[in-house]
Amino acid sequence: MNRENKAVSGDIKTVMSGLLDGFYIDKITFEDKTLFEFPFKEARLSEEEITIAQCLIDMNNYTKTGNELYPYKRAYEDYIYFG
């Protein structure tokens, strides 16, 4: 969604890095803007393992600061958009 709350389309790219010892996910971009940069770059984790690790970090942050992992407003917007 853009600033006017209108849907935009484009390519989402997963940027991979690494050499002979294997590739790892570096970041996810959309229209040359970095959406997410992985904090576990050279750990060679699968996408599922990265998601679990990030959830654990965010839950730890929630217990310390009260900042929500997935706020209700965002969850509701996702529910409306994706059905």
Phi, psi and omega per residue, in radians:
M1 nan 2.441 3.103
N2 -1.607 -3.029 -3.089
R3 -1.136 -0.406 3.095
E4 -1.559 0.178 3.128
N5 1.107 0.605 3.092
K6 -1.926 2.520 -3.123
A7 -1.209 2.443 3.055
V8 -2.135 2.719 3.111
S9 -2.217 2.681 -3.130
G10 3.063 -3.066 -3.126
D11 -1.592 2.274 2.981
I12 -1.691 2.203 -3.061
K13 -2.049 2.403 3.000
T14 -1.730 2.058 -3.115
V15 -1.591 2.125 -3.128
M16 -1.835 2.549 3.079
S17 -2.309 2.983 3.100
G18 2.172 2.920 -3.132
L19 -2.230 -2.276 -3.057
L20 -1.146 -0.465 -3.107
D21 -1.465 0.115 3.057
G22 2.018 2.811 -3.140
F23 -1.629 2.745 3.041
Y24 -2.499 2.711 -3.123
I25 -1.362 2.216 -3.109
D26 -1.687 -0.913 -3.123
K27 -2.832 2.938 3.062
I28 -2.070 2.285 -3.098
T29 -2.175 2.738 3.047
F30 -2.462 2.103 -3.101
E31 0.895 0.824 3.119
D32 1.103 0.282 3.043
K33 -1.909 2.324 3.130
T34 -1.315 2.076 3.098
L35 -1.514 -0.672 -3.090
F36 -2.675 2.302 3.067
E37 -1.998 2.177 -3.036
F38 -1.276 2.261 -3.131
P39 -1.364 -0.190 -3.081
F40 -1.957 0.755 -2.922
K41 -0.855 -0.942 -3.004
E42 -1.682 0.287 -3.120
A43 -1.424 -0.195 3.137
R44 1.018 0.795 3.117
L45 -1.579 2.649 3.043
S46 -1.291 2.937 3.134
E47 -1.066 -0.648 3.117
E48 -1.145 -0.746 3.135
E49 -1.157 -0.651 3.088
I50 -1.102 -0.757 3.133
T51 -1.083 -0.773 3.126
I52 -1.113 -0.790 3.135
A53 -1.082 -0.738 3.135
Q54 -1.148 -0.676 3.082
C55 -1.091 -0.722 3.113
L56 -1.113 -0.733 3.099
I57 -1.106 -0.777 -3.135
D58 -1.165 -0.635 3.090
M59 -1.167 -0.680 3.065
N60 -1.086 -0.754 3.094
N61 -1.067 -0.691 3.124
Y62 -1.096 -0.740 -3.127
T63 -1.159 -0.474 -3.127
K64 -1.563 -0.618 -3.008
T65 -2.044 -0.372 -3.064
G66 1.483 0.027 3.085
N67 -1.269 2.186 -3.054
E68 -1.210 2.514 3.086
L69 -1.258 -0.784 -3.084
Y70 -2.537 1.517 -3.032
P71 -0.986 2.597 -3.114
Y72 -0.986 -0.732 -3.121
K73 -1.025 -0.776 3.130
R74 -1.175 -0.711 3.115
A75 -1.082 -0.717 3.127
Y76 -1.149 -0.722 3.086
E77 -1.081 -0.723 3.085
D78 -1.100 -0.702 3.132
Y79 -1.096 -0.783 3.129
I80 -1.133 -0.784 -3.077
Y81 -1.209 -0.820 -3.052
F82 -1.597 -0.228 3.109
G83 1.408 nan nan
